[in-house]
Amino acid sequence: MENVPQEDGVPVLITSLPEADAGTLRQMADRFRQRYQSGVVFLASVFNAKPLLIAAITEDLVDRGLHAGNLVEFAAQPLGGGGGGRPTLAQAGGKDPSQLDAALTNAQNWVKKIWY
């Protein structure tokens, strides 16, 4: 979490954490939100042969129209899954772990689309 890429000066971390379970993904998302006052974090993993996604968006960015539930729902499409949650924190899963990279690409595309 030291060199997080930024969009317009806002930290945006989109990455995978191999073999991380849902609890670990939530912990990492919480650490990101503790470290950065404003930002977007999207974490993906395959645990027990099932893909997992979690997104967290700080309140100030929710006020700008970003929604973590919409992010995970869009990103999960290539995984054959879905999810949702609150504007600030959401989780999704899927059926096809081979499509994890496509889910990460979807997350990047979603952030860029919302931003610009």
N, CA, C and O atoms as a printed pandas DataFrame, in Angstrom:
     atom_number atom_name residue_name chain_id  residue_number  x_coord  y_coord  z_coord
0              1         N          MET        A               1    0.814   -1.204    0.000
1              2        CA          MET        A               1    0.000    0.000    0.000
2              3         C          MET        A               1    0.848    1.255    0.000
3              4         O          MET        A               1    0.350    2.355    0.242
4              5         N          GLU        A               2    2.126    1.087   -0.271
5              6        CA          GLU        A               2    3.023    2.234   -0.280
6              7         C          GLU        A               2    2.923    3.059   -1.556
7              8         O          GLU        A               2    2.854    4.286   -1.494
8              9         N          ASN        A               3    2.915    2.404   -2.706
9             10        CA          ASN        A               3    2.942    3.106   -3.991
10            11         C          ASN        A               3    1.648    2.868   -4.758
11            12         O          ASN        A               3    1.654    2.265   -5.830
12            13         N          VAL        A               4    0.552    3.340   -4.209
13            14        CA          VAL        A               4   -0.754    3.133   -4.812
14            15         C          VAL        A               4   -0.924    4.104   -5.977
15            16         O          VAL        A               4   -0.712    5.306   -5.817
16            17         N          PRO        A               5   -1.309    3.584   -7.162
17            18        CA          PRO        A               5   -1.570    4.482   -8.292
18            19         C          PRO        A               5   -2.701    5.457   -7.966
19            20         O          PRO        A               5   -3.544    5.193   -7.108
20            21         N          GLN        A               6   -2.699    6.580   -8.664
21            22        CA          GLN        A               6   -3.710    7.593   -8.391
22            23         C          GLN        A               6   -4.430    8.008   -9.666
23            24         O          GLN        A               6   -3.853    8.007  -10.753
24            25         N          GLU        A               7   -5.693    8.360   -9.512
25            26        CA          GLU        A               7   -6.510    8.972  -10.563
26            27         C          GLU        A               7   -6.870   10.363  -10.056
27            28         O          GLU        A               7   -7.551   10.504   -9.041
28            29         N          ASP        A               8   -6.419   11.368  -10.754
29            30        CA          ASP        A               8   -6.688   12.754  -10.343
30            31         C          ASP        A               8   -6.326   13.008   -8.885
31            32         O          ASP        A               8   -7.041   13.715   -8.175
32            33         N          GLY        A               9   -5.219   12.433   -8.444
33            34        CA          GLY        A               9   -4.748   12.646   -7.082
34            35         C          GLY        A               9   -5.415   11.799   -6.023
35            36         O          GLY        A               9   -5.155   11.982   -4.834
36            37         N          VAL        A              10   -6.273   10.871   -6.427
37            38        CA          VAL        A              10   -6.976    9.994   -5.480
38            39         C          VAL        A              10   -6.411    8.574   -5.597
39            40         O          VAL        A              10   -6.350    8.032   -6.700
40            41         N          PRO        A              11   -5.997    7.964   -4.485
41            42        CA          PRO        A              11   -5.478    6.601   -4.540
42            43         C          PRO        A              11   -6.539    5.602   -5.019
43            44         O          PRO        A              11   -7.663    5.571   -4.518
44            45         N          VAL        A              12   -6.147    4.790   -6.002
45            46        CA          VAL        A              12   -7.011    3.747   -6.533
46            47         C          VAL        A              12   -6.183    2.464   -6.608
47            48         O          VAL        A              12   -5.297    2.331   -7.452
48            49         N          LEU        A              13   -6.485    1.528   -5.715
49            50        CA          LEU        A              13   -5.760    0.259   -5.659
50            51         C          LEU        A              13   -6.654   -0.848   -6.190
51            52         O          LEU        A              13   -7.697   -1.145   -5.608
52            53         N          ILE        A              14   -6.243   -1.460   -7.301
53            54        CA          ILE        A              14   -6.956   -2.582   -7.905
54            55         C          ILE        A              14   -5.933   -3.695   -8.067
55            56         O          ILE        A              14   -5.008   -3.587   -8.873
56            57         N          THR        A              15   -6.104   -4.773   -7.292
57            58        CA          THR        A              15   -5.099   -5.835   -7.316
58            59         C          THR        A              15   -5.689   -7.157   -6.848
59            60         O          THR        A              15   -6.802   -7.210   -6.323
60            61         N          SER        A              16   -4.927   -8.213   -7.047
61            62        CA          SER        A              16   -5.342   -9.526   -6.542
62            63         C          SER        A              16   -4.426   -9.943   -5.399
63            64         O          SER        A              16   -3.249   -9.585   -5.351
64            65         N          LEU        A              17   -4.995  -10.697   -4.497
65            66        CA          LEU        A              17   -4.268  -11.270   -3.363
66            67         C          LEU        A              17   -4.511  -12.780   -3.406
67            68         O          LEU        A              17   -5.507  -13.266   -2.870
68            69         N          PRO        A              18   -3.609  -13.515   -4.036
69            70        CA          PRO        A              18   -3.831  -14.956   -4.217
70            71         C          PRO        A              18   -4.106  -15.680   -2.897
71            72         O          PRO        A              18   -3.448  -15.445   -1.883
72            73         N          GLU        A              19   -5.094  -16.560   -2.948
73            74        CA          GLU        A              19   -5.440  -17.441   -1.830
74            75         C          GLU        A              19   -5.973  -16.711   -0.593
75            76         O          GLU        A              19   -6.038  -17.307    0.482
76            77         N          ALA        A              20   -6.352  -15.450   -0.718
77            78        CA          ALA        A              20   -6.907  -14.715    0.426
78            79         C          ALA        A              20   -8.393  -15.038    0.556
79            80         O          ALA        A              20   -9.123  -15.065   -0.435
80            81         N          ASP        A              21   -8.828  -15.281    1.784
81            82        CA          ASP        A              21  -10.253  -15.527    2.009
82            83         C          ASP        A              21  -10.990  -14.192    2.157
83            84         O          ASP        A              21  -10.368  -13.130    2.164
84            85         N          ALA        A              22  -12.304  -14.258    2.273
85            86        CA          ALA        A              22  -13.117  -13.043    2.340
86            87         C          ALA        A              22  -12.730  -12.172    3.537
87            88         O          ALA        A              22  -12.696  -10.947    3.422
88            89         N          GLY        A              23  -12.443  -12.784    4.666
89            90        CA          GLY        A              23  -12.052  -12.022    5.856
90            91         C          GLY        A              23  -10.757  -11.257    5.642
91            92         O          GLY        A              23  -10.633  -10.108    6.067
92            93         N          THR        A              24   -9.805  -11.881    4.992
93            94        CA          THR        A              24   -8.527  -11.220    4.712
94            95         C          THR        A              24   -8.727  -10.066    3.738
95            96         O          THR        A              24   -8.138   -8.999    3.911
96            97         N          LEU        A              25   -9.551  -10.271    2.720
97            98        CA          LEU        A              25   -9.824   -9.185    1.779
98            99         C          LEU        A              25  -10.468   -7.994    2.497
99           100         O          LEU        A              25  -10.112   -6.845    2.236
100          101         N          ARG        A              26  -11.405   -8.266    3.394
101          102        CA          ARG        A              26  -12.045   -7.178    4.162
102          103         C          ARG        A              26  -11.022   -6.457    5.033
103          104         O          ARG        A              26  -11.031   -5.229    5.119
104          105         N          GLN        A              27  -10.137   -7.222    5.682
105          106        CA          GLN        A              27   -9.103   -6.601    6.520
106          107         C          GLN        A              27   -8.212   -5.679    5.693
107          108         O          GLN        A              27   -7.887   -4.573    6.126
108          109         N          MET        A              28   -7.819   -6.128    4.510
109          110        CA          MET        A              28   -6.961   -5.309    3.661
110          111         C          MET        A              28   -7.702   -4.059    3.180
111          112         O          MET        A              28   -7.113   -2.981    3.102
112          113         N          ALA        A              29   -8.973   -4.199    2.860
113          114        CA          ALA        A              29   -9.764   -3.034    2.463
114          115         C          ALA        A              29   -9.859   -2.043    3.626
115          116         O          ALA        A              29   -9.764   -0.833    3.420
116          117         N          ASP        A              30  -10.044   -2.548    4.835
117          118        CA          ASP        A              30  -10.094   -1.678    6.013
118          119         C          ASP        A              30   -8.766   -0.971    6.227
119          120         O          ASP        A              30   -8.743    0.215    6.558
120          121         N          ARG        A              31   -7.671   -1.678    6.044
121          122        CA          ARG        A              31   -6.343   -1.050    6.187
122          123         C          ARG        A              31   -6.169    0.075    5.180
123          124         O          ARG        A              31   -5.643    1.138    5.510
124          125         N          PHE        A              32   -6.613   -0.163    3.951
125          126        CA          PHE        A              32   -6.531    0.872    2.923
126          127         C          PHE        A              32   -7.306    2.106    3.375
127          128         O          PHE        A              32   -6.796    3.224    3.297
128          129         N          ARG        A              33   -8.535    1.909    3.847
129          130        CA          ARG        A              33   -9.368    3.051    4.258
130          131         C          ARG        A              33   -8.800    3.760    5.475
131          132         O          ARG        A              33   -9.003    4.964    5.631
132          133         N          GLN        A              34   -8.098    3.046    6.335
133          134        CA          GLN        A              34   -7.451    3.694    7.482
134          135         C          GLN        A              34   -6.267    4.534    7.031
135          136         O          GLN        A              34   -5.990    5.583    7.612
136          137         N          ARG        A              35   -5.580    4.086    6.015
137          138        CA          ARG        A              35   -4.380    4.772    5.550
138          139         C          ARG        A              35   -4.700    5.975    4.664
139          140         O          ARG        A              35   -3.996    6.984    4.703
140          141         N          TYR        A              36   -5.756    5.866    3.871
141          142        CA          TYR        A              36   -6.102    6.923    2.917
142          143         C          TYR        A              36   -7.461    7.523    3.260
143          144         O          TYR        A              36   -8.444    6.802    3.430
144          145         N          GLN        A              37   -7.504    8.833    3.358
145          146        CA          GLN        A              37   -8.745    9.533    3.678
146          147         C          GLN        A              37   -9.725    9.491    2.512
147          148         O          GLN        A              37  -10.939    9.567    2.701
148          149         N          SER        A              38   -9.184    9.370    1.310
149          150        CA          SER        A              38  -10.001    9.325    0.106
150          151         C          SER        A              38   -9.412    8.260   -0.810
151          152         O          SER        A              38   -8.196    8.206   -0.993
152          153         N          GLY        A              39  -10.260    7.415   -1.387
153          154        CA          GLY        A              39   -9.723    6.420   -2.307
154          155         C          GLY        A              39  -10.693    5.306   -2.633
155          156         O          GLY        A              39  -11.788    5.201   -2.079
156          157         N          VAL        A              40  -10.233    4.469   -3.571
157          158        CA          VAL        A              40  -10.971    3.296   -4.015
158          159         C          VAL        A              40  -10.028    2.104   -3.899
159          160         O          VAL        A              40   -8.881    2.159   -4.343
160          161         N          VAL        A              41  -10.522    1.037   -3.304
161          162        CA          VAL        A              41   -9.756   -0.203   -3.258
162          163         C          VAL        A              41  -10.639   -1.330   -3.781
163          164         O          VAL        A              41  -11.797   -1.469   -3.388
164          165         N          PHE        A              42  -10.066   -2.133   -4.678
165          166        CA          PHE        A              42  -10.754   -3.290   -5.244
166          167         C          PHE        A              42   -9.784   -4.452   -5.157
167          168         O          PHE        A              42   -8.709   -4.424   -5.755
168          169         N          LEU        A              43  -10.171   -5.475   -4.408
169          170        CA          LEU        A              43   -9.314   -6.627   -4.194
170          171         C          LEU        A              43   -9.991   -7.886   -4.701
171          172         O          LEU        A              43  -11.199   -8.063   -4.542
172          173         N          ALA        A              44   -9.202   -8.760   -5.315
173          174        CA          ALA        A              44   -9.727  -10.000   -5.873
174          175         C          ALA        A              44   -8.869  -11.165   -5.420
175          176         O          ALA        A              44   -7.672  -11.019   -5.174
176          177         N          SER        A              45   -9.498  -12.318   -5.314
177          178        CA          SER        A              45   -8.785  -13.518   -4.899
178          179         C          SER        A              45   -9.517  -14.747   -5.406
179          180         O          SER        A              45  -10.696  -14.688   -5.757
180          181         N          VAL        A              46   -8.798  -15.863   -5.438
181          182        CA          VAL        A              46   -9.420  -17.164   -5.641
182          183         C          VAL        A              46   -9.100  -17.961   -4.391
183          184         O          VAL        A              46   -7.936  -18.222   -4.089
184          185         N          PHE        A              47  -10.146  -18.348   -3.662
185          186        CA          PHE        A              47   -9.991  -19.092   -2.418
186          187         C          PHE        A              47  -10.876  -20.332   -2.504
187          188         O          PHE        A              47  -12.067  -20.231   -2.796
188          189         N          ASN        A              48  -10.298  -21.487   -2.252
189          190        CA          ASN        A              48  -11.031  -22.757   -2.387
190          191         C          ASN        A              48  -11.688  -22.878   -3.766
191          192         O          ASN        A              48  -12.835  -23.306   -3.891
192          193         N          ALA        A              49  -10.934  -22.491   -4.789
193          194        CA          ALA        A              49  -11.350  -22.583   -6.193
194          195         C          ALA        A              49  -12.533  -21.676   -6.549
195          196         O          ALA        A              49  -13.168  -21.877   -7.583
196          197         N          LYS        A              50  -12.835  -20.684   -5.709
197          198        CA          LYS        A              50  -13.927  -19.752   -5.989
198          199         C          LYS        A              50  -13.390  -18.319   -5.980
199          200         O          LYS        A              50  -12.664  -17.928   -5.065
200          201         N          PRO        A              51  -13.749  -17.546   -6.995
201          202        CA          PRO        A              51  -13.315  -16.155   -7.024
202          203         C          PRO        A              51  -14.088  -15.294   -6.024
203          204         O          PRO        A              51  -15.292  -15.463   -5.828
204          205         N          LEU        A              52  -13.371  -14.382   -5.410
205          206        CA          LEU        A              52  -13.938  -13.435   -4.442
206          207         C          LEU        A              52  -13.499  -12.030   -4.829
207          208         O          LEU        A              52  -12.365  -11.817   -5.258
208          209         N          LEU        A              53  -14.400  -11.084   -4.673
209          210        CA          LEU        A              53  -14.103   -9.683   -4.941
210          211         C          LEU        A              53  -14.611   -8.838   -3.783
211          212         O          LEU        A              53  -15.653   -9.130   -3.196
212          213         N          ILE        A              54  -13.868   -7.795   -3.465
213          214        CA          ILE        A              54  -14.347   -6.830   -2.477
214          215         C          ILE        A              54  -13.928   -5.440   -2.935
215          216         O          ILE        A              54  -12.829   -5.246   -3.455
216          217         N          ALA        A              55  -14.810   -4.490   -2.735
217          218        CA          ALA        A              55  -14.519   -3.099   -3.082
218          219         C          ALA        A              55  -14.900   -2.209   -1.911
219          220         O          ALA        A              55  -15.907   -2.430   -1.238
220          221         N          ALA        A              56  -14.076   -1.204   -1.686
221          222        CA          ALA        A              56  -14.374   -0.189   -0.672
222          223         C          ALA        A              56  -14.102    1.177   -1.289
223          224         O          ALA        A              56  -13.096    1.388   -1.966
224          225         N          ILE        A              57  -15.019    2.088   -1.038
225          226        CA          ILE        A              57  -14.921    3.445   -1.564
226          227         C          ILE        A              57  -15.189    4.400   -0.410
227          228         O          ILE        A              57  -16.152    4.232    0.338
228          229         N          THR        A              58  -14.339    5.392   -0.274
229          230        CA          THR        A              58  -14.508    6.340    0.825
230          231         C          THR        A              58  -15.741    7.219    0.605
231          232         O          THR        A              58  -16.193    7.426   -0.521
232          233         N          GLU        A              59  -16.256    7.716    1.696
233          234        CA          GLU        A              59  -17.515    8.483    1.694
234          235         C          GLU        A              59  -17.477    9.687    0.759
235          236         O          GLU        A              59  -18.467    9.979    0.088
236          237         N          ASP        A              60  -16.351   10.383    0.707
237          238        CA          ASP        A              60  -16.273   11.566   -0.165
238          239         C          ASP        A              60  -16.458   11.199   -1.633
239          240         O          ASP        A              60  -17.010   11.984   -2.405
240          241         N          LEU        A              61  -16.000   10.006   -2.023
241          242        CA          LEU        A              61  -16.155    9.575   -3.411
242          243         C          LEU        A              61  -17.553    9.029   -3.674
243          244         O          LEU        A              61  -18.049    9.106   -4.798
244          245         N          VAL        A              62  -18.183    8.484   -2.654
245          246        CA          VAL        A              62  -19.587    8.090   -2.773
246          247         C          VAL        A              62  -20.416    9.339   -3.068
247          248         O          VAL        A              62  -21.344    9.297   -3.875
248          249         N          ASP        A              63  -20.077   10.443   -2.415
249          250        CA          ASP        A              63  -20.777   11.706   -2.661
250          251         C          ASP        A              63  -20.594   12.188   -4.100
251          252         O          ASP        A              63  -21.411   12.959   -4.605
252          253         N          ARG        A              64  -19.518   11.733   -4.765
253          254        CA          ARG        A              64  -19.266   12.089   -6.170
254          255         C          ARG        A              64  -19.925   11.109   -7.139
255          256         O          ARG        A              64  -19.810   11.269   -8.354
256          257         N          GLY        A              65  -20.611   10.098   -6.613
257          258        CA          GLY        A              65  -21.345    9.177   -7.470
258          259         C          GLY        A              65  -20.788    7.772   -7.571
259          260         O          GLY        A              65  -21.374    6.936   -8.259
260          261         N          LEU        A              66  -19.674    7.481   -6.907
261          262        CA          LEU        A              66  -19.128    6.133   -6.944
262          263         C          LEU        A              66  -19.874    5.251   -5.950
263          264         O          LEU        A              66  -20.328    5.728   -4.910
264          265         N          HIS        A              67  -20.002    3.965   -6.268
265          266        CA          HIS        A              67  -20.765    3.026   -5.431
266          267         C          HIS        A              67  -20.068    1.675   -5.485
267          268         O          HIS        A              67  -19.940    1.082   -6.556
268          269         N          ALA        A              68  -19.621    1.190   -4.344
269          270        CA          ALA        A              68  -18.883   -0.074   -4.280
270          271         C          ALA        A              68  -19.715   -1.247   -4.787
271          272         O          ALA        A              68  -19.178   -2.150   -5.428
272          273         N          GLY        A              69  -21.006   -1.246   -4.511
273          274        CA          GLY        A              69  -21.876   -2.314   -4.989
274          275         C          GLY        A              69  -21.934   -2.372   -6.502
275          276         O          GLY        A              69  -21.917   -3.455   -7.087
276          277         N          ASN        A              70  -22.002   -1.217   -7.138
277          278        CA          ASN        A              70  -22.004   -1.176   -8.599
278          279         C          ASN        A              70  -20.668   -1.650   -9.164
279          280         O          ASN        A              70  -20.624   -2.318  -10.197
280          281         N          LEU        A              71  -19.589   -1.303   -8.485
281          282        CA          LEU        A              71  -18.255   -1.720   -8.930
282          283         C          LEU        A              71  -18.119   -3.238   -8.900
283          284         O          LEU        A              71  -17.709   -3.829   -9.898
284          285         N          VAL        A              72  -18.450   -3.885   -7.784
285          286        CA          VAL        A              72  -18.286   -5.343   -7.722
286          287         C          VAL        A              72  -19.255   -6.060   -8.649
287          288         O          VAL        A              72  -18.919   -7.100   -9.216
288          289         N          GLU        A              73  -20.447   -5.515   -8.806
289          290        CA          GLU        A              73  -21.417   -6.134   -9.712
290          291         C          GLU        A              73  -20.897   -6.123  -11.153
291          292         O          GLU        A              73  -21.001   -7.124  -11.861
292          293         N          PHE        A              74  -20.345   -5.000  -11.578
293          294        CA          PHE        A              74  -19.792   -4.895  -12.927
294          295         C          PHE        A              74  -18.555   -5.786  -13.080
295          296         O          PHE        A              74  -18.418   -6.498  -14.075
296          297         N          ALA        A              75  -17.670   -5.743  -12.105
297          298        CA          ALA        A              75  -16.429   -6.513  -12.194
298          299         C          ALA        A              75  -16.681   -8.014  -12.195
299          300         O          ALA        A              75  -15.926   -8.758  -12.820
300          301         N          ALA        A              76  -17.718   -8.476  -11.514
301          302        CA          ALA        A              76  -17.989   -9.911  -11.378
302          303         C          ALA        A              76  -18.591  -10.542  -12.628
303          304         O          ALA        A              76  -18.683  -11.767  -12.704
304          305         N          GLN        A              77  -18.996   -9.759  -13.592
305          306        CA          GLN        A              77  -19.659  -10.309  -14.776
306          307         C          GLN        A              77  -18.874  -11.424  -15.462
307          308         O          GLN        A              77  -19.462  -12.467  -15.746
308          309         N          PRO        A              78  -17.574  -11.265  -15.748
309          310        CA          PRO        A              78  -16.873  -12.357  -16.431
310          311         C          PRO        A              78  -16.691  -13.610  -15.560
311          312         O          PRO        A              78  -16.367  -14.682  -16.072
312          313         N          LEU        A              79  -16.898  -13.473  -14.264
313          314        CA          LEU        A              79  -16.752  -14.605  -13.352
314          315         C          LEU        A              79  -18.010  -15.463  -13.309
315          316         O          LEU        A              79  -18.021  -16.523  -12.683
316          317         N          GLY        A              80  -19.072  -15.006  -13.974
317          318        CA          GLY        A              80  -20.339  -15.724  -13.905
318          319         C          GLY        A              80  -20.981  -15.591  -12.541
319          320         O          GLY        A              80  -21.685  -16.488  -12.077
320          321         N          GLY        A              81  -20.732  -14.470  -11.911
321          322        CA          GLY        A              81  -21.266  -14.273  -10.571
322          323         C          GLY        A              81  -21.874  -12.912  -10.403
323          324         O          GLY        A              81  -22.185  -12.220  -11.372
324          325         N          GLY        A              82  -22.036  -12.548   -9.180
325          326        CA          GLY        A              82  -22.613  -11.258   -8.859
326          327         C          GLY        A              82  -22.388  -10.948   -7.405
327          328         O          GLY        A              82  -21.765  -11.708   -6.664
328          329         N          GLY        A              83  -22.905   -9.826   -7.027
329          330        CA          GLY        A              83  -22.753   -9.398   -5.645
330          331         C          GLY        A              83  -23.363   -8.034   -5.476
331          332         O          GLY        A              83  -24.142   -7.567   -6.307
332          333         N          GLY        A              84  -23.002   -7.420   -4.411
333          334        CA          GLY        A              84  -23.507   -6.095   -4.124
334          335         C          GLY        A              84  -23.170   -5.710   -2.707
335          336         O          GLY        A              84  -22.399   -6.382   -2.021
336          337         N          GLY        A              85  -23.753   -4.635   -2.292
337          338        CA          GLY        A              85  -23.491   -4.159   -0.940
338          339         C          GLY        A              85  -23.769   -2.679   -0.832
339          340         O          GLY        A              85  -24.479   -2.087   -1.645
340          341         N          ARG        A              86  -23.196   -2.113    0.182
341          342        CA          ARG        A              86  -23.374   -0.692    0.459
342          343         C          ARG        A              86  -22.531    0.158   -0.497
343          344         O          ARG        A              86  -21.643   -0.357   -1.176
344          345         N          PRO        A              87  -22.811    1.438   -0.542
345          346        CA          PRO        A              87  -21.994    2.312   -1.396
346          347         C          PRO        A              87  -20.521    2.328   -0.992
347          348         O          PRO        A              87  -19.648    2.512   -1.840
348          349         N          THR        A              88  -20.241    2.139    0.296
349          350        CA          THR        A              88  -18.858    2.211    0.764
350          351         C          THR        A              88  -18.149    0.861    0.839
351          352         O          THR        A              88  -16.920    0.824    0.896
352          353         N          LEU        A              89  -18.893   -0.253    0.840
353          354        CA          LEU        A              89  -18.266   -1.571    0.951
354          355         C          LEU        A              89  -19.171   -2.617    0.323
355          356         O          LEU        A              89  -20.362   -2.684    0.628
356          357         N          ALA        A              90  -18.600   -3.435   -0.557
357          358        CA          ALA        A              90  -19.392   -4.460   -1.229
358          359         C          ALA        A              90  -18.527   -5.669   -1.539
359          360         O          ALA        A              90  -17.300   -5.583   -1.595
360          361         N          GLN        A              91  -19.196   -6.799   -1.740
361          362        CA          GLN        A              91  -18.497   -8.057   -1.984
362          363         C          GLN        A              91  -19.226   -8.823   -3.083
363          364         O          GLN        A              91  -20.443   -8.712   -3.231
364          365         N          ALA        A              92  -18.468   -9.600   -3.849
365          366        CA          ALA        A              92  -19.058  -10.429   -4.902
366          367         C          ALA        A              92  -18.274  -11.728   -5.008
367          368         O          ALA        A              92  -17.156  -11.851   -4.508
368          369         N          GLY        A              93  -18.888  -12.676   -5.666
369          370        CA          GLY        A              93  -18.240  -13.949   -5.934
370          371         C          GLY        A              93  -18.569  -14.384   -7.339
371          372         O          GLY        A              93  -19.262  -13.683   -8.077
372          373         N          GLY        A              94  -18.068  -15.541   -7.700
373          374        CA          GLY        A              94  -18.319  -16.038   -9.040
374          375         C          GLY        A              94  -18.051  -17.522   -9.140
375          376         O          GLY        A              94  -17.740  -18.193   -8.156
376          377         N          LYS        A              95  -18.180  -18.013  -10.356
377          378        CA          LYS        A              95  -18.032  -19.437  -10.611
378          379         C          LYS        A              95  -16.769  -19.786  -11.383
379          380         O          LYS        A              95  -16.286  -20.915  -11.292
380          381         N          ASP        A              96  -16.227  -18.842  -12.139
381          382        CA          ASP        A              96  -15.124  -19.137  -13.049
382          383         C          ASP        A              96  -13.843  -18.419  -12.623
383          384         O          ASP        A              96  -13.627  -17.267  -13.002
384          385         N          PRO        A              97  -12.990  -19.087  -11.838
385          386        CA          PRO        A              97  -11.774  -18.435  -11.361
386          387         C          PRO        A              97  -10.782  -18.094  -12.472
387          388         O          PRO        A              97   -9.910  -17.247  -12.277
388          389         N          SER        A              98  -10.901  -18.732  -13.623
389          390        CA          SER        A              98   -9.974  -18.442  -14.721
390          391         C          SER        A              98  -10.183  -17.029  -15.279
391          392         O          SER        A              98   -9.347  -16.534  -16.035
392          393         N          GLN        A              99  -11.280  -16.386  -14.916
393          394        CA          GLN        A              99  -11.603  -15.057  -15.422
394          395         C          GLN        A              99  -11.264  -13.934  -14.434
395          396         O          GLN        A              99  -11.752  -12.813  -14.576
396          397         N          LEU        A             100  -10.433  -14.238  -13.439
397          398        CA          LEU        A             100  -10.097  -13.229  -12.427
398          399         C          LEU        A             100   -9.427  -12.006  -13.050
399          400         O          LEU        A             100   -9.724  -10.876  -12.664
400          401         N          ASP        A             101   -8.528  -12.220  -14.007
401          402        CA          ASP        A             101   -7.877  -11.079  -14.656
402          403         C          ASP        A             101   -8.897  -10.206  -15.393
403          404         O          ASP        A             101   -8.775   -8.981  -15.404
404          405         N          ALA        A             102   -9.897  -10.833  -16.004
405          406        CA          ALA        A             102  -10.943  -10.070  -16.678
406          407         C          ALA        A             102  -11.737   -9.242  -15.669
407          408         O          ALA        A             102  -12.141   -8.119  -15.972
408          409         N          ALA        A             103  -11.962   -9.784  -14.481
409          410        CA          ALA        A             103  -12.669   -9.037  -13.435
410          411         C          ALA        A             103  -11.847   -7.822  -12.997
411          412         O          ALA        A             103  -12.399   -6.743  -12.776
412          413         N          LEU        A             104  -10.540   -7.996  -12.873
413          414        CA          LEU        A             104   -9.670   -6.869  -12.509
414          415         C          LEU        A             104   -9.689   -5.800  -13.600
415          416         O          LEU        A             104   -9.716   -4.606  -13.304
416          417         N          THR        A             105   -9.675   -6.232  -14.856
417          418        CA          THR        A             105   -9.753   -5.283  -15.968
418          419         C          THR        A             105  -11.091   -4.552  -15.949
419          420         O          THR        A             105  -11.144   -3.344  -16.179
420          421         N          ASN        A             106  -12.168   -5.278  -15.676
421          422        CA          ASN        A             106  -13.482   -4.629  -15.572
422          423         C          ASN        A             106  -13.474   -3.563  -14.480
423          424         O          ASN        A             106  -14.024   -2.478  -14.667
424          425         N          ALA        A             107  -12.853   -3.869  -13.345
425          426        CA          ALA        A             107  -12.792   -2.895  -12.247
426          427         C          ALA        A             107  -12.040   -1.642  -12.683
427          428         O          ALA        A             107  -12.480   -0.526  -12.408
428          429         N          GLN        A             108  -10.915   -1.821  -13.355
429          430        CA          GLN        A             108  -10.152   -0.664  -13.846
430          431         C          GLN        A             108  -10.975    0.157  -14.826
431          432         O          GLN        A             108  -10.996    1.386  -14.758
432          433         N          ASN        A             109  -11.647   -0.529  -15.731
433          434        CA          ASN        A             109  -12.467    0.177  -16.727
434          435         C          ASN        A             109  -13.621    0.926  -16.070
435          436         O          ASN        A             109  -13.952    2.036  -16.487
436          437         N          TRP        A             110  -14.236    0.334  -15.047
437          438        CA          TRP        A             110  -15.344    0.973  -14.347
438          439         C          TRP        A             110  -14.869    2.268  -13.680
439          440         O          TRP        A             110  -15.525    3.305  -13.784
440          441         N          VAL        A             111  -13.731    2.198  -13.002
441          442        CA          VAL        A             111  -13.219    3.391  -12.319
442          443         C          VAL        A             111  -12.925    4.486  -13.341
443          444         O          VAL        A             111  -13.278    5.645  -13.124
444          445         N          LYS        A             112  -12.291    4.135  -14.436
445          446        CA          LYS        A             112  -11.959    5.153  -15.459
446          447         C          LYS        A             112  -13.223    5.736  -16.076
447          448         O          LYS        A             112  -13.288    6.937  -16.338
448          449         N          LYS        A             113  -14.221    4.902  -16.308
449          450        CA          LYS        A             113  -15.483    5.384  -16.896
450          451         C          LYS        A             113  -16.171    6.365  -15.945
451          452         O          LYS        A             113  -16.657    7.410  -16.377
452          453         N          ILE        A             114  -16.211    6.035  -14.671
453          454        CA          ILE        A             114  -16.849    6.901  -13.679
454          455         C          ILE        A             114  -16.077    8.201  -13.533
455          456         O          ILE        A             114  -16.660    9.271  -13.360
456          457         N          TRP        A             115  -14.756    8.091  -13.605
457          458        CA          TRP        A             115  -13.899    9.259  -13.373
458          459         C          TRP        A             115  -13.988   10.270  -14.509
459          460         O          TRP        A             115  -13.933   11.478  -14.280
460          461         N          TYR        A             116  -14.125    9.773  -15.730
461          462        CA          TYR        A             116  -14.014   10.683  -16.887
462          463         C          TYR        A             116  -15.274   10.782  -17.665
463          464         O          TYR        A             116  -15.330   11.505  -18.660
